[in-house]
């Protein structure tokens, strides 16, 4: 892709938008950035862009801004059906996302991992497995480091491991992972995708450009995920913690095995996995598949898993205070993730729920709430909807995270668990789920003083 003297518009000033703008400018493009947010909400990004000679438009998208562009790069937070982008496409202007842009410059060995839940843990673990096996490795994407920021550090033989979201997959064109994994598909982001079928279709695009020499990794225990087998031309490998699979990773008699045309080989014991919860067994199985398909030795895979530490904000143990354990699962931004978190604790849970609703159905929590939860503390914009749908448990309308934590600390007894697994996005009260998780941990540590 030749960018010299090309007029390029970057829409959205998130992490990937800023990184894309700087990347494009460094390669000779004439770059403009447009964001609907007012200037005072965009932090320190604007001076950096201006210092590099990048034009910045804030507080809305001007109609003329989108005209006459050679390329438009859209950030994942911007809906692809927004009127300015629809108009740009009607004028024949190419519209791509940052993942697509990055893929034009990254090495060919790309691992892409998506799913409703577990993406970050599996992506991080897969990266550590591949690195432990001696490969040059770079990890990024939706996980925090934009894919475009990996271009400079990646060598020809580097394996690039990317977490990719449904939003990012909506804007691909030629993106072709060597290994593409879909961990699971449950309702999420329906406020944006509108229907579960549309959300599933977006996830399935990860396989769109794969060929027969590539690999697709699918969850045999997830019906929607398993149904994607017809959408890839790649070689399909499965993972399952419930049954043996013909090709892929599975659990038998407490052992993790991998099977392919050469037979099966043992990777490690399930009991050696250092992460809490059955869902993390699935994440490990998926990462084992990825590592083995890339040629990693079983002994190195096992060691990398045994040495792995929980990713921040994913069922992260924070502290024990007066006999009460506190866990931060701020990344549980949908109902299914909250279910998986609750399944990790047998009983006596004080659960903090709420935030920005994503058109979710919270009634799905009721069985586990009745079995395992002592009290729910609701926060944020979704609180009233959650309270109208959950049953069989005491509810404390707390409004804010700090209030919920302080009330839970007063109510909980030794042996109980206080769990932040909000089943909602964070954008009503926080910058993102990381910000929400950091606030949770700060308040918990303050409780110990």
C-alpha positions as CSV (number, residue, x, y, z in Angstrom):
1,X,0.0,0.0,0.0
2,X,1.6,3.2,-1.2
3,X,0.5,6.1,1.1
4,X,2.7,8.9,-0.1
5,X,0.7,12.1,-0.8
6,X,-2.6,10.2,-0.3
7,X,-5.4,12.1,1.4
8,X,-6.4,9.9,4.3
9,X,-9.1,10.5,6.9
10,X,-9.0,8.8,10.3
11,X,-12.4,8.7,12.0
12,X,-12.3,8.3,15.8
13,X,-9.6,9.4,18.2
14,X,-9.3,6.3,20.3
15,X,-6.0,4.4,20.8
16,X,-6.2,2.8,17.3
17,X,-7.2,6.1,15.7
18,X,-4.2,8.0,17.1
19,X,-1.8,5.2,16.2
20,X,-3.2,5.0,12.7
21,X,-2.9,8.7,12.1
22,X,0.7,8.8,13.2
23,X,1.5,5.7,11.2
24,X,-0.1,7.2,8.0
25,X,1.6,10.6,8.4
26,X,5.0,8.9,8.9
27,X,4.5,7.2,5.5
28,X,3.8,10.5,3.7
29,X,0.0,10.6,3.8
30,X,-1.9,13.9,4.2
31,X,-3.9,13.0,7.3
32,X,-7.0,14.5,8.8
33,X,-8.6,13.1,12.0
34,X,-12.3,13.6,12.8
35,X,-14.0,12.8,16.1
36,X,-17.6,13.6,17.2
37,X,-16.5,14.3,20.8
38,X,-15.8,17.8,21.8
39,X,-12.1,18.9,22.2
40,X,-12.2,18.9,26.0
41,X,-13.0,15.2,26.1
42,X,-10.0,14.1,23.9
43,X,-7.2,14.5,26.5
44,X,-3.7,14.8,25.4
45,X,-4.0,13.3,21.9
46,X,-4.7,16.5,20.0
47,X,-1.4,18.4,20.7
48,X,0.5,15.3,19.6
49,X,-1.3,15.0,16.3
50,X,-1.0,18.8,15.6
51,X,2.7,18.6,16.3
52,X,3.0,16.1,13.5
53,X,1.1,18.3,11.1
54,X,-2.1,16.3,11.3
55,X,-5.3,18.3,10.9
56,X,-7.9,17.6,13.6
57,X,-11.6,18.1,13.5
58,X,-13.6,17.7,16.8
59,X,-17.2,18.1,18.0
60,X,-18.8,16.4,14.9
61,X,-18.0,15.2,11.4
62,X,-18.2,17.9,8.7
63,X,-19.8,16.7,5.4
64,X,-16.9,18.2,3.4
65,X,-14.3,16.4,5.6
66,X,-15.4,13.0,4.1
67,X,-15.2,14.2,0.5
68,X,-12.2,13.7,-1.8
69,X,-10.4,11.2,0.5
70,X,-8.2,8.5,-1.1
71,X,-8.8,6.4,2.0
72,X,-10.9,6.4,5.2
73,X,-9.7,4.5,8.3
74,X,-12.4,4.1,10.8
75,X,-11.8,3.3,14.5
76,X,-13.8,0.3,16.0
77,X,-15.9,2.6,18.2
78,X,-17.4,4.3,15.2
79,X,-20.5,2.4,13.8
80,X,-19.9,1.4,10.2
81,X,-23.5,2.5,9.3
82,X,-23.0,6.1,10.5
83,X,-24.3,8.5,7.8
84,X,-20.9,10.1,7.0
85,X,-19.4,6.6,6.3
86,X,-22.5,5.5,4.3
87,X,-22.1,8.6,2.2
88,X,-18.4,8.1,1.7
89,X,-19.0,4.5,0.4
90,X,-21.6,5.8,-2.0
91,X,-19.0,8.2,-3.4
92,X,-16.7,5.2,-3.9
93,X,-14.2,6.1,-1.2
94,X,-12.6,3.0,0.4
95,X,-13.4,2.6,4.1
96,X,-11.3,0.2,6.2
97,X,-10.5,-0.3,9.8
98,X,-7.1,-0.2,11.7
99,X,-6.8,-4.0,11.7
100,X,-7.1,-4.1,7.9
101,X,-4.6,-1.2,7.5
102,X,-2.1,-3.0,9.8
103,X,-2.5,-6.3,8.0
104,X,-1.1,-4.6,4.8
105,X,2.2,-4.1,6.6
106,X,2.5,-7.0,9.1
107,X,4.2,-10.3,8.5
108,X,2.1,-13.1,7.0
109,X,2.1,-15.3,10.2
110,X,-0.9,-13.7,11.9
111,X,-2.9,-15.4,14.7
112,X,-6.3,-13.8,15.2
113,X,-8.5,-14.6,18.2
114,X,-12.1,-13.5,18.7
115,X,-15.1,-14.6,20.7
116,X,-17.7,-13.0,23.1
117,X,-15.6,-13.9,26.1
118,X,-12.0,-15.0,26.9
119,X,-10.3,-13.2,24.0
120,X,-7.8,-11.3,26.1
121,X,-6.8,-14.2,28.3
122,X,-6.4,-16.5,25.3
123,X,-4.6,-14.0,23.2
124,X,-2.1,-13.2,26.0
125,X,-1.6,-16.9,26.8
126,X,-1.2,-17.9,23.1
127,X,1.5,-15.1,22.8
128,X,3.3,-16.5,25.8
129,X,3.2,-20.1,24.5
130,X,4.5,-19.0,21.1
131,X,7.2,-16.9,22.7
132,X,8.2,-19.7,25.1
133,X,8.7,-22.0,22.1
134,X,11.3,-19.7,20.7
135,X,9.4,-17.7,18.1
136,X,9.7,-14.0,17.7
137,X,6.3,-12.8,18.9
138,X,4.2,-9.6,19.0
139,X,0.9,-9.4,20.8
140,X,-1.8,-6.7,20.3
141,X,-5.0,-5.7,18.6
142,X,-8.1,-5.2,20.8
143,X,-6.1,-6.3,23.8
144,X,-4.6,-2.7,24.2
145,X,-1.7,-2.2,21.8
146,X,-3.1,-1.3,18.4
147,X,-2.1,-3.7,15.6
148,X,-0.7,-0.8,13.6
149,X,1.8,-0.1,16.5
150,X,3.3,-3.6,16.0
151,X,4.4,-3.0,12.5
152,X,7.7,-1.3,13.4
153,X,8.8,-4.1,15.9
154,X,7.7,-7.0,13.8
155,X,10.3,-8.9,11.7
156,X,9.6,-11.0,8.6
157,X,9.5,-14.2,10.8
158,X,7.5,-12.6,13.7
159,X,4.3,-14.3,14.7
160,X,1.7,-11.6,15.4
161,X,-1.0,-12.6,17.8
162,X,-4.1,-10.3,17.7
163,X,-7.2,-10.1,19.7
164,X,-9.9,-8.9,17.3
165,X,-13.4,-7.7,18.1
166,X,-16.6,-7.9,16.0
167,X,-16.3,-4.1,15.5
168,X,-12.9,-4.6,14.0
169,X,-14.0,-7.5,11.8
170,X,-16.7,-5.4,10.3
171,X,-14.2,-3.3,8.4
172,X,-11.8,-5.9,7.0
173,X,-11.2,-6.6,3.3
174,X,-8.1,-8.7,2.8
175,X,-7.2,-9.5,6.4
176,X,-6.1,-13.2,6.4
177,X,-4.9,-14.9,9.6
178,X,-2.8,-18.0,9.3
179,X,-4.6,-19.2,12.4
180,X,-8.1,-17.9,13.2
181,X,-9.8,-18.9,16.5
182,X,-13.4,-18.3,17.6
183,X,-13.7,-19.1,21.3
184,X,-17.5,-18.7,21.8
185,X,-20.4,-16.7,20.6
186,X,-23.1,-15.5,23.0
187,X,-25.3,-12.3,22.8
188,X,-23.2,-9.2,23.1
189,X,-23.1,-5.7,21.6
190,X,-26.7,-6.0,20.4
191,X,-27.1,-2.2,21.0
192,X,-24.7,-1.9,18.0
193,X,-25.2,-5.0,15.9
194,X,-29.0,-5.1,16.6
195,X,-29.5,-8.8,16.1
196,X,-27.6,-11.9,17.2
197,X,-27.3,-13.1,13.6
198,X,-25.6,-9.9,12.6
199,X,-23.2,-10.2,15.5
200,X,-22.5,-13.8,14.6
201,X,-21.9,-12.8,10.9
202,X,-19.4,-10.1,12.1
203,X,-17.5,-12.7,14.1
204,X,-17.5,-15.2,11.2
205,X,-15.7,-12.7,9.0
206,X,-12.4,-13.7,10.7
207,X,-12.4,-16.7,8.3
208,X,-13.4,-14.8,5.2
209,X,-10.0,-14.7,3.4
210,X,-8.5,-17.9,4.7
211,X,-7.4,-20.6,2.3
212,X,-6.8,-24.4,2.5
213,X,-3.3,-24.0,3.9
214,X,-4.6,-21.9,6.9
215,X,-6.1,-23.1,10.2
216,X,-9.5,-22.4,11.8
217,X,-9.9,-23.2,15.6
218,X,-13.5,-23.6,16.8
219,X,-15.2,-24.5,20.1
220,X,-16.9,-27.8,19.8
221,X,-19.0,-27.2,22.9
222,X,-20.6,-23.9,21.7
223,X,-23.4,-24.6,19.2
224,X,-23.2,-21.2,17.5
225,X,-19.5,-21.4,17.3
226,X,-19.5,-24.9,15.9
227,X,-22.0,-23.8,13.2
228,X,-19.3,-21.6,11.7
229,X,-17.5,-24.7,10.3
230,X,-19.2,-24.2,6.9
231,X,-17.8,-20.6,6.7
232,X,-14.1,-21.4,6.3
233,X,-12.0,-22.9,3.6
234,X,-9.2,-23.5,6.2
235,X,-8.3,-26.7,8.0
236,X,-10.6,-27.0,11.0
237,X,-9.3,-27.9,14.5
238,X,-11.6,-28.2,17.5
239,X,-11.3,-27.7,21.2
240,X,-13.6,-29.2,23.9
241,X,-13.5,-29.8,27.6
242,X,-16.6,-32.1,27.4
243,X,-15.7,-34.7,24.7
244,X,-12.9,-36.1,22.5
245,X,-12.4,-34.3,19.2
246,X,-11.1,-35.9,16.0
247,X,-8.6,-33.0,15.4
248,X,-7.6,-30.5,18.1
249,X,-7.4,-30.2,21.9
250,X,-9.6,-31.9,24.5
251,X,-9.8,-33.2,28.1
252,X,-9.7,-36.9,29.0
253,X,-9.2,-38.3,32.5
254,X,-8.0,-35.0,33.8
255,X,-5.4,-34.5,31.1
256,X,-5.2,-32.1,28.2
257,X,-4.5,-33.9,24.9
258,X,-4.0,-32.7,21.3
259,X,-4.8,-35.0,18.4
260,X,-4.0,-34.6,14.7
261,X,-3.1,-37.0,11.8
262,X,0.1,-38.0,13.7
263,X,-1.9,-39.2,16.7
264,X,-2.5,-37.7,20.1
265,X,0.0,-36.3,22.6
266,X,-0.4,-35.2,26.2
267,X,0.2,-31.5,26.9
268,X,-0.4,-31.2,30.7
269,X,-2.8,-32.0,33.6
270,X,-6.0,-29.9,33.9
271,X,-5.1,-29.5,37.6
272,X,-2.0,-27.6,36.6
273,X,-3.9,-24.7,35.1
274,X,-3.3,-21.8,37.4
275,X,-6.5,-19.9,36.5
276,X,-9.9,-20.1,38.2
277,X,-13.1,-21.3,36.4
278,X,-14.1,-23.9,33.8
279,X,-14.1,-21.2,31.1
280,X,-10.4,-20.8,31.6
281,X,-10.0,-24.5,30.7
282,X,-11.6,-23.7,27.4
283,X,-9.2,-20.7,27.0
284,X,-6.2,-22.9,27.6
285,X,-7.5,-25.6,25.2
286,X,-7.8,-22.9,22.5
287,X,-4.3,-21.6,23.2
288,X,-2.9,-25.1,23.1
289,X,-4.5,-25.6,19.7
290,X,-2.9,-22.4,18.4
291,X,0.5,-23.2,19.8
292,X,0.5,-26.7,18.5
293,X,-0.6,-25.7,15.0
294,X,2.4,-23.3,14.9
295,X,4.8,-26.1,15.8
296,X,5.3,-25.4,19.6
297,X,6.6,-28.4,21.6
298,X,4.1,-29.9,24.2
299,X,6.6,-29.5,27.0
300,X,7.0,-25.8,26.3
301,X,3.3,-25.3,25.9
302,X,2.7,-26.9,29.3
303,X,5.3,-24.8,31.0
304,X,4.0,-21.6,29.5
305,X,0.5,-22.4,30.8
306,X,1.7,-23.4,34.3
307,X,3.7,-20.1,34.5
308,X,0.8,-18.0,33.3
309,X,-0.7,-15.3,35.6
310,X,-4.3,-14.1,35.4
311,X,-4.7,-11.1,33.1
312,X,-5.6,-7.8,34.8
313,X,-9.4,-7.2,35.2
314,X,-10.2,-10.9,34.3
315,X,-11.3,-12.6,37.5
316,X,-8.3,-11.0,39.1
317,X,-7.8,-11.7,42.8
318,X,-7.3,-8.3,44.6
319,X,-7.2,-8.9,48.3
320,X,-8.6,-10.7,51.4
321,X,-9.8,-8.3,54.0
322,X,-11.2,-9.5,57.3
323,X,-11.7,-12.9,55.7
324,X,-13.6,-11.6,52.7
325,X,-12.0,-12.2,49.2
326,X,-12.3,-9.5,46.5
327,X,-12.2,-10.3,42.8
328,X,-12.1,-7.8,39.9
329,X,-13.7,-9.1,36.7
330,X,-14.4,-5.7,35.2
331,X,-13.9,-7.3,31.7
332,X,-17.2,-9.2,32.3
333,X,-19.0,-6.8,30.1
334,X,-21.8,-9.1,29.0
335,X,-24.2,-11.5,30.7
336,X,-22.4,-14.7,29.6
337,X,-19.1,-13.4,31.1
338,X,-20.9,-12.8,34.4
339,X,-22.3,-16.3,34.3
340,X,-18.8,-17.7,33.8
341,X,-17.5,-15.6,36.7
342,X,-20.2,-16.8,39.0
343,X,-19.6,-20.4,38.1
344,X,-16.1,-20.0,39.4
345,X,-17.4,-19.6,43.0
346,X,-19.6,-22.2,44.8
347,X,-21.6,-19.8,47.0
348,X,-21.6,-16.7,49.3
349,X,-21.0,-14.1,46.5
350,X,-21.7,-10.4,46.8
351,X,-22.1,-9.4,43.2
352,X,-21.7,-5.9,41.7
353,X,-23.8,-5.5,38.6
354,X,-24.5,-2.6,36.2
355,X,-23.1,0.0,33.9
356,X,-24.1,0.9,30.4
357,X,-26.7,-1.6,29.1
358,X,-26.0,-3.4,25.7
359,X,-29.6,-4.5,25.2
360,X,-28.9,-7.5,27.4
361,X,-31.2,-10.1,29.0
362,X,-30.3,-10.2,32.7
363,X,-33.0,-12.9,33.5
364,X,-30.3,-15.4,32.4
365,X,-28.5,-14.8,35.6
366,X,-31.4,-15.8,37.9
367,X,-30.6,-19.5,38.3
368,X,-27.0,-18.7,39.5
369,X,-28.1,-15.7,41.6
370,X,-30.4,-17.9,43.6
371,X,-27.8,-20.7,44.0
372,X,-24.6,-18.7,44.7
373,X,-25.3,-15.1,45.4
374,X,-26.1,-13.5,48.8
375,X,-26.7,-10.0,47.6
376,X,-26.6,-8.0,44.3
377,X,-25.4,-4.4,44.3
378,X,-26.6,-2.4,41.3
379,X,-24.7,0.5,39.8
380,X,-24.9,2.8,36.8
381,X,-27.4,3.5,34.0
382,X,-28.6,-0.1,33.7
383,X,-29.4,-0.5,37.4
384,X,-33.2,-0.2,37.1
385,X,-33.4,-2.6,34.1
386,X,-31.3,-5.1,36.0
387,X,-33.5,-4.8,39.1
388,X,-36.6,-5.3,37.0
389,X,-35.3,-8.6,35.6
390,X,-33.4,-10.4,38.4
391,X,-35.2,-12.5,40.9
392,X,-34.5,-14.6,44.0
393,X,-31.8,-12.4,45.6
394,X,-31.5,-9.4,47.8
395,X,-30.8,-6.2,45.8
396,X,-29.0,-3.1,47.0
397,X,-29.4,-0.1,44.7
398,X,-25.9,1.4,45.2
399,X,-25.6,3.7,42.2
400,X,-21.8,4.0,42.3
401,X,-19.1,1.4,42.4
402,X,-17.5,2.9,45.6
403,X,-20.9,2.8,47.4
404,X,-21.5,-0.8,46.3
405,X,-18.1,-1.8,47.6
406,X,-18.4,-0.1,50.9
407,X,-21.9,-1.6,51.5
408,X,-20.6,-5.1,50.5
409,X,-17.7,-4.8,52.8
410,X,-20.1,-4.0,55.7
411,X,-22.5,-6.8,54.8
412,X,-20.1,-9.6,53.9
413,X,-18.9,-12.2,56.4
414,X,-15.6,-14.0,56.6
415,X,-15.6,-16.7,53.9
416,X,-17.7,-14.6,51.5
417,X,-16.6,-13.2,48.1
418,X,-17.1,-9.7,46.7
419,X,-17.1,-9.9,43.0
420,X,-17.2,-7.1,40.4
421,X,-18.6,-8.9,37.2
422,X,-21.0,-6.1,36.0
423,X,-22.4,-7.7,32.8
424,X,-22.4,-4.2,31.2
425,X,-20.2,-1.8,29.4
426,X,-18.4,0.9,31.5
427,X,-19.0,4.1,29.5
428,X,-21.7,5.6,31.7
429,X,-19.4,6.2,34.7
430,X,-15.9,5.3,33.5
431,X,-13.6,5.7,30.6
432,X,-13.4,2.0,29.9
433,X,-13.5,-1.3,31.7
434,X,-9.8,-0.9,32.7
435,X,-10.6,2.4,34.5
436,X,-13.6,0.7,36.2
437,X,-11.3,-2.2,37.3
438,X,-8.6,0.2,38.6
439,X,-11.2,2.1,40.7
440,X,-12.5,-1.2,42.1
441,X,-8.9,-2.1,43.2
442,X,-8.2,1.3,44.7
443,X,-11.4,1.2,46.8
444,X,-10.7,-2.3,47.9
445,X,-7.1,-1.4,49.0
446,X,-8.6,1.6,50.8
447,X,-10.9,-0.7,52.7
448,X,-7.9,-2.5,54.2
449,X,-6.4,0.7,55.7
